[in-house]
């Protein structure tokens, strides 16, 4: 949210109102960054305020807990969602949450990983996505594509093929 890290429901409410006051119609929150960063209550108030103003809320979520917290807070989309399992996907379907897996970034970095750990992480993310996309499609989860820069535009076409 504009680089803010609110602590508590009142700060989260104030932060989202400020962003909306500056013209934002999409609020991106970090449900996690290796570990949960916002509580369900903090994200819920952000969603409530954004929706009252006609806006949407996207949540960066890569861990299972961060993703579940964001879904329970009724965000509009989960960006990344690498920690998803079938239960998460079922919750996303039930709440109408879009899944934005951002796979292009990982396809691009598959060949340019700077360490064996980074290579393994990238491979694991892609493997989970390959497992989860058919499940999400079967369940009827809404899937959107997004590109994290800097990634060449030609790379963005690779993951789209895997969704068809």
C-alpha positions, 0 to 999 in steps of 0.5 A: 500500500504505497510502501506503508506497513500498517500495524493494526486495524486503525493504521490499515484503515487510515492507509487505504483511505489515504491511497484511495484519496490519492486516486488509487482504485487498486490496492496491493497488500503484502499478505506475506513476505516469507512469513505473514505480514498482515493479519486477517483483520488488517486485510479485511478492513483494507478490503472493506474500505477499498470496496466501499470506494469501488476499488479492488484489493490484490494480495501478494501471497506466496506462503500457505498461511499468507494466502489463506489469510488473504482469501479469508479477508476477501481480497479480489486476487491472489498474486503468485499463490505458490503455496496453494493447495486444493483447499485454498483453490476451493476457498478461492472459487467459493469467494470468487478470488482470482488467482494470478500465478505470475509464471512468466517470471519463473519461466524466465528465471529458470535458466538464469538462477544465480544459485542452486537454491534459487534454481531449486526454488524456481523449479519447485514453484513451477512444479506446484503451478503445473500441479495446481493449474489443472485443479484450479481449472477443474474447480472453476477458479478464475485465473488471470495472467500478469507479468513481473518486470523485468521479463521480456514480453516474449517470455509472458507467452510461455505460461499462457500456453500451459493454461490452455 
